[in-house]
Amino acid sequence: MAVNLSEPVALAPVAGVRLGAVAAGIRYQGRDDLVLMELAPGSTCAAVFTRNAFCAAPVQVARQHLASGAPRYLLINAGNANAGTGAQGLTAARSSCVAVADHAGVDMTQVLPFSTGVIGEPLPVDRISAALPMAMTALNEQGWMDGMRAIMTTDTVGKGVSETVRLSGGTVTLTGIAKGSGMIHPDMATMLAFLATDAQVDKDMLQAMLLRCNEASFNAITVDGDTSTNDACVLMATGAAGVGLTDMADQVLFEQALLRVCRHLAHAIVRDGEGATKFITVRVSGARDVAEARQVGFTVALSPLVKTALFASDPNWGRILAAVGRAGIADLDVDRVTIHLDDVCIVTQGGRAPDYEEAMGQQVMARTDIPINIHLGERGTAQAEVYTCDFSYDYVRINAEYRS
């Protein structure tokens, strides 16, 4: 079960975006596994993609198509990653785009393909093509909830959120959905996420905002240290509300809302991490720069020993101390480092805090939401947060049985 997370009751429609979800039988039986998203003409689109050298065929094709013009359709399938499939995979991804383009009357470069699921299996393009007429018929502005569920793989709950933002020219809507549960780690977005707004935002501004928000959300999470071959995060702006980001105040308000949406989805992925029973926030302060703070944060968040101790609610503070020490921070003065479990000081002056008692740590570790606060001793003023979950028996079971 996901940690303090449930599906949204509803998601707000975004004017200029329609979604259709259907069952194509790509891998799963008896559930939707194919989503078609339609964008109004004139929409702008920004995206970030995985940096995995073995990036999937749909990632390669989506990058090329995004660079060549303005997308009108997104095609997303679950159950098959179309990764590690070589030239055959590229042909399959392009063929899927051609099939959408033929039905919709657009150029194939105006279609962006996305896939998630098992790596190394041929994509059944014939099943996708056969399901497209139903997907076209299913297109509607209220399709966000169905789309959210259709892109799931090992997720236990759908992940979505909506916000409205009052700007000087009127109110705009932001809605986003994401999938992700395992193979979660930067770089870049560590899952599939699709966000849309009816605000008017030019492509360059949209891309810059997405990059900044991605760094503080999807690039600040880790479940297991494995960056997927298929990661992508797409932000679309239809302009259908007729409200632009006319001044700096509007831009700030909109980007703050975008960051909240991104963080909600990023946290939801960690809370639904495969086998997760705890949600952990690692806060690092007193660093020389943000990169240094993130380096320490990810070292702690990725430690199997720390993560298993968290699962067991075992206040084995030495594991946290050791992870900070091996983070590779030059000239770290360990005597000035402090580590807290929430507000309980466990490490100071190079060792166990004098007033610390194990029952105090046990009380914090027994929670489902656990903050670990690390201060590096006034090396600087930079800080960062990293979000992770524990490692349970179920993580091994889920991944051992994934292809069964």
Secondary structure, DSSP 8 states (H G I E B T S, - for coil): --TT----S-----TTEEEEEE---SS-SSS--EEEEEE-TT-EEEEEE---TT--HHHHHHHHHHHHS---EEEEEEEE---S-HHHHHHHHHHHHHHHHHHHTS-GGGEEEEEEEETTS---HHHHHHHHHHHHHH-BTTTHHHHHHHT-SS-SS-EEEEEEEEETTEEEEEEEEEE-SSS---SS-SSEEEEEESSB--HHHHHHHHHHHHHTTGGGB-SSS---SS-EEEEEE--TT--B--SHHHHHHHHHHHHHHHHHHHHHHHHT-TT---EEEEEEEEESSHHHHHHHHHHHHH-HHHHHHHHTT---HHHHHHHHHTS--TT--GGG-EEEETTEEEEETTEE-TT--HHHHHHHHTSSEEEEEEE-SSS-SEEEEEEEE---HHHHHHHHSTT-
